[in-house]
């Protein structure tokens, strides 16, 4: 099961109209169109995300319980 997060934002009317028009052309909901746009944007910036120092420390620490980045129950 994938956990989702609901977000809200404001966009100008021109951007909204373009997204709405694109949704109609592609026969998709506005929500689906925006989700695709976000995924595409993140894909283009994946290198930047992976070069972030925060991602470099994930998995670099060991504990007596094991590597938390490899455990499914690390939040418990």
Order of alpha helices (4+ residues) and beta strands (2+ residues): alpha-alpha-alpha-alpha
